[in-house]
Amino acid sequence: MDKKMRTKFDINLAEGKKGENLVSKILGKTVEIKTDFQWQKYGNFFIECECYSQNTGRYEKSGIMNTEAELWAIVLGDDKRDVEKFYSVIFIRTEWLRKMVQLKYTRGNMVEHNGGKNPTKGVKILNEEFFEWLRNPPTKNIYRRT
């Protein structure tokens, strides 16, 4: 291997090691995991914020607004609901995703999901919007944890 190739190899190896260390570090954190089988069909992610409580008869904070996990993971499943054939897993800092959700919420983008015994409210984040936000997050610090 010539010197130029060896240098590139060393850089790639060092970057790879950094990635390995990051994943090891991530796996040592608390993670809230949600599996989304319909992300392709509908073109968005649904992030739960509130759930109807049968006990109290009202909506209460849940999901992203209630979790204490450091990271949020979205398992991108296939449309056949076979989690073993997932496409990818996205890890995002919970606080960062919470900021995105709060921004959508303050703009009136809350939707209801009544597909079960305990209806939920949350926000839909378009797939493209989600990845664009990761690339170019808003620069204004307009977020507060509620």
Backbone as a printed PyTorch tensor [residue, N CA C, xyz], in Angstrom:
tensor([[[  0.8500,  -1.1650,   0.0000],
         [  0.0000,   0.0000,   0.0000],
         [  0.9010,   1.2340,   0.0000]],

        [[  0.6300,   2.1580,  -0.9400],
         [  1.4670,   3.3510,  -0.9790],
         [  1.0960,   4.3010,   0.1720]],

        [[  1.9400,   5.3190,   0.3810],
         [  1.7880,   6.2160,   1.5320],
         [  0.4480,   6.9510,   1.5120]],

        [[  0.0270,   7.4140,   0.3240],
         [ -1.2310,   8.1510,   0.2060],
         [ -2.4090,   7.2570,   0.5950]],

        [[ -2.4020,   6.0340,   0.0950],
         [ -3.4800,   5.0910,   0.4270],
         [ -3.4420,   4.7340,   1.9150]],

        [[ -2.2330,   4.5740,   2.4510],
         [ -2.0830,   4.2220,   3.8650],
         [ -2.6390,   5.3380,   4.7490]],

        [[ -2.3760,   6.5930,   4.3900],
         [ -2.8760,   7.7330,   5.1520],
         [ -4.3950,   7.7540,   5.1320]],

        [[ -4.9940,   7.5370,   3.9560],
         [ -6.4540,   7.5130,   3.8500],
         [ -7.0230,   6.3590,   4.6740]],

        [[ -6.3610,   5.2060,   4.6220],
         [ -6.7910,   4.0540,   5.4040],
         [ -6.7490,   4.3850,   6.8970]],

        [[ -5.6780,   5.0140,   7.3580],
         [ -5.5340,   5.3680,   8.7720],
         [ -6.6260,   6.3430,   9.2140]],

        [[ -6.9290,   7.3110,   8.3470],
         [ -7.9940,   8.2760,   8.6600],
         [ -9.3340,   7.5500,   8.7460]],

        [[ -9.6410,   6.6900,   7.7690],
         [-10.9030,   5.9480,   7.7860],
         [-11.0010,   5.0410,   9.0080]],

        [[ -9.8830,   4.4160,   9.3620],
         [ -9.8550,   3.5420,  10.5330],
         [-10.1310,   4.3570,  11.7970]],

        [[ -9.4930,   5.5070,  11.9140],
         [ -9.6980,   6.3700,  13.0880],
         [-11.1490,   6.8370,  13.1630]],

        [[-11.7260,   7.2180,  12.0180],
         [-13.1290,   7.6440,  11.9930],
         [-14.0440,   6.4860,  12.3680]],

        [[-13.7230,   5.3060,  11.8540],
         [-14.5080,   4.1100,  12.1820],
         [-14.4780,   3.8080,  13.6640]],

        [[-13.3170,   3.9450,  14.2710],
         [-13.1800,   3.7140,  15.7150],
         [-14.0180,   4.7180,  16.5010]],

        [[-14.0280,   5.9680,  16.0480],
         [-14.8390,   6.9870,  16.7160],
         [-16.3150,   6.6040,  16.6440]],

        [[-16.7470,   6.1220,  15.4860],
         [-18.1290,   5.6650,  15.3280],
         [-18.4450,   4.4930,  16.2380]],

        [[-17.5320,   3.5530,  16.3180],
         [-17.7180,   2.4020,  17.2040],
         [-17.8350,   2.8540,  18.6610]],

        [[-16.9810,   3.7820,  19.0590],
         [-17.0250,   4.2920,  20.4260],
         [-18.3460,   5.0090,  20.7080]],

        [[-18.8380,   5.7670,  19.7190],
         [-20.1070,   6.4680,  19.8780],
         [-21.2460,   5.4780,  20.0880]],

        [[-21.3130,   4.4380,  19.2590],
         [-22.3870,   3.4490,  19.3880],
         [-22.2980,   2.7520,  20.7400]],

        [[-21.1020,   2.4190,  21.1750],
         [-20.9260,   1.8040,  22.4930],
         [-21.4350,   2.7260,  23.5920]],

        [[-21.1370,   4.0080,  23.4410],
         [-21.5870,   4.9990,  24.4130],
         [-23.1130,   5.1110,  24.3890]],

        [[-23.6910,   5.1290,  23.2000],
         [-25.1450,   5.2110,  23.0510],
         [-25.8290,   4.0270,  23.7220]],

        [[-25.2790,   2.8370,  23.5220],
         [-25.9050,   1.6510,  24.0780],
         [-25.8790,   1.6370,  25.6010]],

        [[-25.0790,   2.4860,  26.1890],
         [-25.0450,   2.6040,  27.6360],
         [-26.0270,   3.6340,  28.1650]],

        [[-26.7800,   4.2940,  27.2980],
         [-27.7480,   5.3230,  27.6970],
         [-29.1510,   4.7360,  27.7550]],

        [[-30.0590,   5.4630,  28.4090],
         [-31.4600,   5.0440,  28.4040],
         [-32.0790,   5.4500,  27.0690]],

        [[-32.8480,   4.5470,  26.4970],
         [-33.4170,   4.7620,  25.1640],
         [-34.9080,   4.4390,  25.1710]],

        [[-35.7130,   5.3630,  24.6840],
         [-37.1410,   5.1280,  24.4320],
         [-37.2260,   4.6600,  22.9910]],

        [[-37.8180,   3.5090,  22.7610],
         [-37.8310,   2.9280,  21.4200],
         [-39.2600,   2.8570,  20.8990]],

        [[-39.4510,   3.3990,  19.7150],
         [-40.7420,   3.3450,  19.0320],
         [-40.5210,   2.7140,  17.6680]],

        [[-41.4330,   1.8380,  17.2840],
         [-41.3410,   1.1910,  15.9760],
         [-42.4310,   1.7620,  15.0800]],

        [[-42.0480,   2.1760,  13.8980],
         [-42.9820,   2.7770,  12.9420],
         [-43.0250,   1.9150,  11.6910]],

        [[-44.1710,   1.2570,  11.4740],
         [-44.3340,   0.4120,  10.2970],
         [-44.9710,   1.1640,   9.1310]],

        [[-45.4400,   2.3870,   9.3610],
         [-46.1810,   3.1050,   8.3210],
         [-45.4780,   4.3690,   7.8460]],

        [[-44.2170,   4.5270,   8.1860],
         [-43.4720,   5.7300,   7.8150],
         [-43.3880,   5.9020,   6.3070]],

        [[-43.3090,   4.7960,   5.5530],
         [-43.2420,   4.9100,   4.0900],
         [-44.6240,   5.1700,   3.4940]],

        [[-45.6120,   4.4670,   4.0010],
         [-46.9730,   4.5770,   3.4650],
         [-47.5190,   6.0040,   3.5860]],

        [[-47.3230,   6.6300,   4.7600],
         [-47.8790,   7.9570,   4.9980],
         [-46.8660,   9.0920,   4.8420]],

        [[-45.5880,   8.7510,   4.7690],
         [-44.5720,   9.7760,   4.5420],
         [-44.2690,  10.6350,   5.7520]],

        [[-44.5480,  10.0990,   6.9570],
         [-44.2640,  10.8760,   8.1600],
         [-44.0190,   9.9670,   9.3530]],

        [[-43.5530,  10.5870,  10.4230],
         [-43.4290,   9.9320,  11.7170],
         [-44.4860,  10.5320,  12.6340]],

        [[-45.1440,   9.7120,  13.4260],
         [-46.0760,  10.2040,  14.4400],
         [-45.3580,  10.1350,  15.7740]],

        [[-45.2500,  11.2610,  16.4450],
         [-44.5950,  11.3250,  17.7440],
         [-45.6630,  11.6400,  18.7920]],

        [[-45.9040,  10.6820,  19.6700],
         [-46.9410,  10.8180,  20.6900],
         [-46.5400,  11.8370,  21.7490]],

        [[-47.5270,  12.6650,  22.1430],
         [-47.3120,  13.6780,  23.1800],
         [-48.2630,  13.5110,  24.3620]],

        [[-49.4720,  13.0360,  24.0910],
         [-50.4800,  12.8700,  25.1270],
         [-51.2530,  11.5850,  24.8780]],

        [[-51.7620,  10.9960,  25.9700],
         [-52.5610,   9.7820,  25.8730],
         [-53.7890,   9.9410,  26.7650]],

        [[-54.9240,   9.4860,  26.2680],
         [-56.1550,   9.5690,  27.0480],
         [-56.1080,   8.5410,  28.1650]],

        [[-56.3250,   8.9950,  29.3870],
         [-56.3030,   8.1130,  30.5500],
         [-57.7200,   7.6720,  30.8920]],

        [[-57.9370,   6.3710,  30.9110],
         [-59.2440,   5.8350,  31.3110],
         [-59.5050,   6.1470,  32.7860]],

        [[-58.4410,   6.2490,  33.5740],
         [-58.5880,   6.5170,  35.0110],
         [-59.0630,   7.9290,  35.3030]],

        [[-58.4720,   8.9180,  34.6190],
         [-58.8030,  10.3170,  34.9180],
         [-59.8390,  10.8990,  33.9650]],

        [[-60.0260,  10.2610,  32.8120],
         [-60.9820,  10.7750,  31.8350],
         [-60.4780,  11.9890,  31.0720]],

        [[-59.1680,  12.1840,  31.0550],
         [-58.6060,  13.3180,  30.3010],
         [-57.2570,  12.9120,  29.7060]],

        [[-56.7780,  13.7730,  28.7970],
         [-55.4710,  13.5370,  28.1910],
         [-54.3760,  13.9380,  29.1690]],

        [[-53.3100,  13.1260,  29.2030],
         [-52.1720,  13.4030,  30.0650],
         [-50.9000,  13.2870,  29.2450]],

        [[-49.8560,  13.9770,  29.6880],
         [-48.5790,  13.9240,  28.9850],
         [-48.0970,  12.4840,  28.8930]],

        [[-47.5690,  12.1510,  27.7260],
         [-47.0090,  10.8150,  27.5080],
         [-45.9830,  10.9150,  26.3890]],

        [[-45.4240,   9.7930,  26.0280],
         [-44.4830,   9.7530,  24.9150],
         [-43.3250,  10.7070,  25.1100]],

        [[-43.0500,  11.4970,  24.0940],
         [-41.8940,  12.4040,  24.0860],
         [-41.9810,  13.4560,  25.1860]],

        [[-43.1920,  13.8190,  25.6030],
         [-43.3550,  14.8610,  26.6110],
         [-43.1770,  14.3390,  28.0350]],

        [[-43.1230,  13.0100,  28.1730],
         [-43.0730,  12.4200,  29.5030],
         [-41.8390,  11.5490,  29.7360]],

        [[-41.1760,  11.1540,  28.6760],
         [-40.0640,  10.2180,  28.8250],
         [-38.8900,  10.8400,  29.5690]],

        [[-38.1800,  10.0000,  30.2890],
         [-36.9520,  10.4250,  30.9490],
         [-35.7270,   9.8540,  30.2360]],

        [[-35.9560,   9.1320,  29.1390],
         [-34.8530,   8.5270,  28.3830],
         [-33.9740,   9.6080,  27.7640]],

        [[-32.6860,   9.3190,  27.6700],
         [-31.7380,  10.2660,  27.0820],
         [-31.8250,  10.2880,  25.5620]],

        [[-32.1670,   9.1340,  24.9880],
         [-32.2530,   9.0070,  23.5370],
         [-33.6090,   8.4580,  23.1420]],

        [[-34.0280,   8.8290,  21.9390],
         [-35.2710,   8.3340,  21.3400],
         [-34.8400,   7.5590,  20.1030]],

        [[-35.3190,   6.3560,  19.9600],
         [-34.9790,   5.5500,  18.7850],
         [-36.2530,   5.2500,  18.0100]],

        [[-36.1880,   5.4210,  16.7090],
         [-37.3050,   5.0790,  15.8310],
         [-36.8390,   3.9200,  14.9610]],

        [[-37.4870,   2.7740,  15.1460],
         [-37.1930,   1.6060,  14.3200],
         [-38.0670,   1.7170,  13.0870]],

        [[-37.4490,   1.8400,  11.9240],
         [-38.1870,   1.9660,  10.6720],
         [-38.4510,   0.5670,  10.1430]],

        [[-39.6690,   0.0960,  10.3770],
         [-40.0400,  -1.2490,   9.9800],
         [-40.5840,  -1.3060,   8.5770]],

        [[-40.7940,  -2.5420,   8.1170],
         [-41.4010,  -2.7170,   6.7990],
         [-42.9170,  -2.7020,   6.9460]],

        [[-43.6120,  -2.5660,   5.8370],
         [-45.0700,  -2.4430,   5.8930],
         [-45.7660,  -3.7550,   6.2330]],

        [[-45.0280,  -4.8360,   6.3560],
         [-45.6160,  -6.1270,   6.7210],
         [-45.5360,  -6.3480,   8.2340]],

        [[-45.0840,  -5.3240,   8.9510],
         [-45.0110,  -5.3460,  10.4150],
         [-44.0800,  -6.4340,  10.9390]],

        [[-43.0300,  -6.7140,  10.1880],
         [-42.0400,  -7.7050,  10.5910],
         [-40.8190,  -6.9640,  11.1000]],

        [[-40.7260,  -6.8190,  12.4170],
         [-39.6600,  -6.0210,  13.0040],
         [-38.2780,  -6.6170,  12.7240]],

        [[-38.2240,  -7.9120,  12.4420],
         [-36.9440,  -8.5410,  12.1220],
         [-36.3990,  -8.0460,  10.7820]],

        [[-37.2630,  -7.5040,   9.9420],
         [-36.8550,  -7.0050,   8.6250],
         [-36.8950,  -5.4780,   8.6060]],

        [[-36.4210,  -4.8810,   9.6970],
         [-36.4210,  -3.4250,   9.7680],
         [-35.4410,  -2.8520,   8.7500]],

        [[-35.6980,  -1.5980,   8.3550],
         [-34.8300,  -0.9270,   7.3980],
         [-33.6750,  -0.2230,   8.0990]],

        [[-34.0000,   0.4340,   9.2060],
         [-32.9910,   1.2300,   9.8830],
         [-33.4920,   1.5720,  11.2790]],

        [[-32.5830,   2.0410,  12.1110],
         [-32.9390,   2.5730,  13.4230],
         [-32.3090,   3.9570,  13.5150]],

        [[-33.1280,   4.9410,  13.8390],
         [-32.6560,   6.3120,  13.9870],
         [-32.5750,   6.6200,  15.4750]],

        [[-31.4140,   7.0420,  15.9280],
         [-31.2490,   7.4980,  17.3010],
         [-31.1720,   9.0160,  17.2790]],

        [[-31.9170,   9.6520,  18.1700],
         [-31.8850,  11.1050,  18.2710],
         [-31.9450,  11.4690,  19.7510]],

        [[-31.2500,  12.5220,  20.1130],
         [-31.3210,  12.9590,  21.5120],
         [-32.7610,  13.3490,  21.8140]],

        [[-33.2620,  12.8530,  22.9210],
         [-34.6540,  13.1090,  23.2870],
         [-34.9400,  14.5960,  23.3540]],

        [[-34.0530,  15.3390,  23.9660],
         [-34.2760,  16.7800,  24.1080],
         [-34.3720,  17.4620,  22.7480]],

        [[-33.6080,  16.9920,  21.7940],
         [-33.6390,  17.5810,  20.4510],
         [-34.9560,  17.2760,  19.7580]],

        [[-35.4060,  16.0300,  19.8450],
         [-36.6860,  15.6670,  19.2320],
         [-37.8240,  16.3990,  19.9350]],

        [[-37.7370,  16.5280,  21.2390],
         [-38.7650,  17.2560,  21.9890],
         [-38.8710,  18.6950,  21.4710]],

        [[-37.7320,  19.3030,  21.1510],
         [-37.7420,  20.6690,  20.6160],
         [-38.4720,  20.7160,  19.2740]],

        [[-38.1990,  19.7280,  18.4420],
         [-38.8590,  19.6770,  17.1440],
         [-40.3740,  19.5290,  17.3260]],

        [[-40.7680,  18.6610,  18.2240],
         [-42.1880,  18.4170,  18.4880],
         [-42.8430,  19.6760,  19.0460]],

        [[-42.1870,  20.3440,  19.9820],
         [-42.7530,  21.5640,  20.5590],
         [-42.9230,  22.6500,  19.5090]],

        [[-41.9880,  22.7470,  18.5860],
         [-42.1090,  23.7140,  17.5000],
         [-43.3450,  23.4080,  16.6570]],

        [[-43.5270,  22.1410,  16.3160],
         [-44.7110,  21.7480,  15.5360],
         [-45.9840,  22.0160,  16.3390]],

        [[-45.9590,  21.6830,  17.6300],
         [-47.1210,  21.8530,  18.4960],
         [-47.5220,  23.3220,  18.6000]],

        [[-46.5440,  24.2070,  18.7830],
         [-46.8590,  25.6330,  18.9220],
         [-47.4110,  26.2130,  17.6200]],

        [[-47.1570,  25.5300,  16.5220],
         [-47.7030,  25.9770,  15.2320],
         [-49.0640,  25.3400,  14.9470]],

        [[-49.6330,  24.6360,  15.9390],
         [-50.9670,  24.0590,  15.7940],
         [-51.0120,  22.7680,  15.0100]],

        [[-49.9380,  22.0170,  15.0120],
         [-49.8850,  20.7810,  14.2250],
         [-50.1820,  19.5210,  15.0330]],

        [[-50.9320,  19.6140,  16.1230],
         [-51.2780,  18.4610,  16.9290],
         [-52.3890,  17.6830,  16.2180]],

        [[-52.2560,  16.3680,  16.1790],
         [-53.2730,  15.5120,  15.5560],
         [-53.6700,  14.4210,  16.5480]],

        [[-54.8740,  13.8880,  16.3660],
         [-55.3570,  12.8010,  17.2170],
         [-55.2240,  11.4830,  16.4770]],

        [[-54.9210,  10.4580,  17.2520],
         [-54.8370,   9.0950,  16.7200],
         [-55.7730,   8.2480,  17.5830]],

        [[-56.9000,   7.8600,  17.0130],
         [-57.9250,   7.1480,  17.7700],
         [-57.9530,   5.6590,  17.4630]],

        [[-56.8120,   5.0890,  17.1160],
         [-56.7720,   3.6880,  16.7130],
         [-56.6110,   2.7040,  17.8470]],

        [[-57.3160,   2.8840,  18.9580],
         [-57.1880,   1.9310,  20.0470],
         [-57.9990,   2.3310,  21.2530]],

        [[-57.8090,   1.5940,  22.3370],
         [-58.5420,   1.8300,  23.5730],
         [-58.1370,   3.1420,  24.2400]],

        [[-56.8850,   3.5220,  24.0730],
         [-56.3790,   4.7660,  24.6560],
         [-55.9410,   5.7140,  23.5460]],

        [[-56.8480,   6.5880,  23.0950],
         [-56.4900,   7.5330,  22.0290],
         [-55.2880,   8.3810,  22.4270]],

        [[-54.5300,   8.8050,  21.4310],
         [-53.3530,   9.6290,  21.6640],
         [-53.4150,  10.8990,  20.8380]],

        [[-52.6340,  11.8690,  21.2500],
         [-52.4160,  13.0990,  20.4950],
         [-50.9160,  13.2170,  20.3040]],

        [[-50.5410,  13.7630,  19.1730],
         [-49.1280,  13.9440,  18.8890],
         [-48.9560,  14.8020,  17.6640]],

        [[-47.7550,  14.7860,  17.1370],
         [-47.4860,  15.5430,  15.9230],
         [-47.0040,  14.5910,  14.8370]],

        [[-47.3350,  14.9510,  13.6270],
         [-46.8100,  14.2400,  12.4620],
         [-45.6840,  15.0820,  11.9020]],

        [[-44.5570,  14.4470,  11.7300],
         [-43.4070,  15.1280,  11.1470],
         [-43.1050,  14.4380,   9.8250]],

        [[-43.2240,  15.1850,   8.7450],
         [-42.9490,  14.6120,   7.4280],
         [-41.5240,  14.0770,   7.3790]],

        [[-41.3430,  12.9510,   6.7020],
         [-40.0130,  12.3470,   6.6060],
         [-38.9790,  13.3540,   6.1200]],

        [[-39.3060,  14.0840,   5.0490],
         [-38.3640,  15.0490,   4.4830],
         [-38.0730,  16.1680,   5.4790]],

        [[-39.1170,  16.6130,   6.1560],
         [-38.9920,  17.6780,   7.1450],
         [-38.0940,  17.2270,   8.3010]],

        [[-38.2500,  15.9860,   8.7340],
         [-37.4480,  15.4320,   9.8230],
         [-35.9650,  15.4590,   9.4620]],

        [[-35.6340,  14.9390,   8.2850],
         [-34.2320,  14.8770,   7.8870],
         [-33.6690,  16.2640,   7.5690]],

        [[-34.4930,  17.1530,   7.0460],
         [-34.0460,  18.5240,   6.8010],
         [-33.7600,  19.2190,   8.1270]],

        [[-34.5960,  18.9920,   9.1150],
         [-34.4120,  19.5940,  10.4290],
         [-33.1150,  19.0920,  11.0590]],

        [[-32.7990,  17.8220,  10.8450],
         [-31.5360,  17.2840,  11.3670],
         [-30.3390,  17.9480,  10.6940]],

        [[-30.4830,  18.2300,   9.3970],
         [-29.3880,  18.8850,   8.6690],
         [-29.2590,  20.3500,   9.0400]],

        [[-30.3870,  21.0310,   9.1830],
         [-30.3990,  22.4810,   9.4180],
         [-31.3780,  22.8370,  10.5290]],

        [[-31.0310,  22.5760,  11.7800],
         [-31.9630,  22.8990,  12.8630],
         [-32.1490,  24.4040,  12.9940]],

        [[-33.3110,  24.8260,  13.4900],
         [-33.5300,  26.2590,  13.7080],
         [-32.4560,  26.8040,  14.6390]],

        [[-32.0390,  28.0310,  14.3970],
         [-30.9580,  28.6120,  15.1870],
         [-31.4690,  29.3690,  16.3950]],

        [[-32.7170,  29.8020,  16.3880],
         [-33.2590,  30.5390,  17.5170],
         [-33.5270,  29.5790,  18.6710]],

        [[-33.1840,  29.9800,  19.8630],
         [-33.4670,  29.1800,  21.0410],
         [-34.8510,  29.5530,  21.5680]],

        [[-35.8850,  28.9960,  20.9240],
         [-37.2540,  29.3640,  21.2670],
         [-37.9410,  28.2600,  22.0610]],

        [[-37.1880,  27.2580,  22.4720],
         [-37.7890,  26.0960,  23.0910],
         [-37.6690,  26.1350,  24.6070]],

        [[-38.7170,  25.6740,  25.2410],
         [-38.7030,  25.4910,  26.6890],
         [-39.3720,  24.1610,  26.9850]],

        [[-38.8090,  23.4280,  27.9160],
         [-39.4350,  22.1700,  28.3220],
         [-40.6540,  22.5020,  29.1610]],

        [[-41.7850,  21.8620,  28.8360],
         [-43.0230,  22.1330,  29.5690],
         [-43.3220,  21.0090,  30.5100]]])
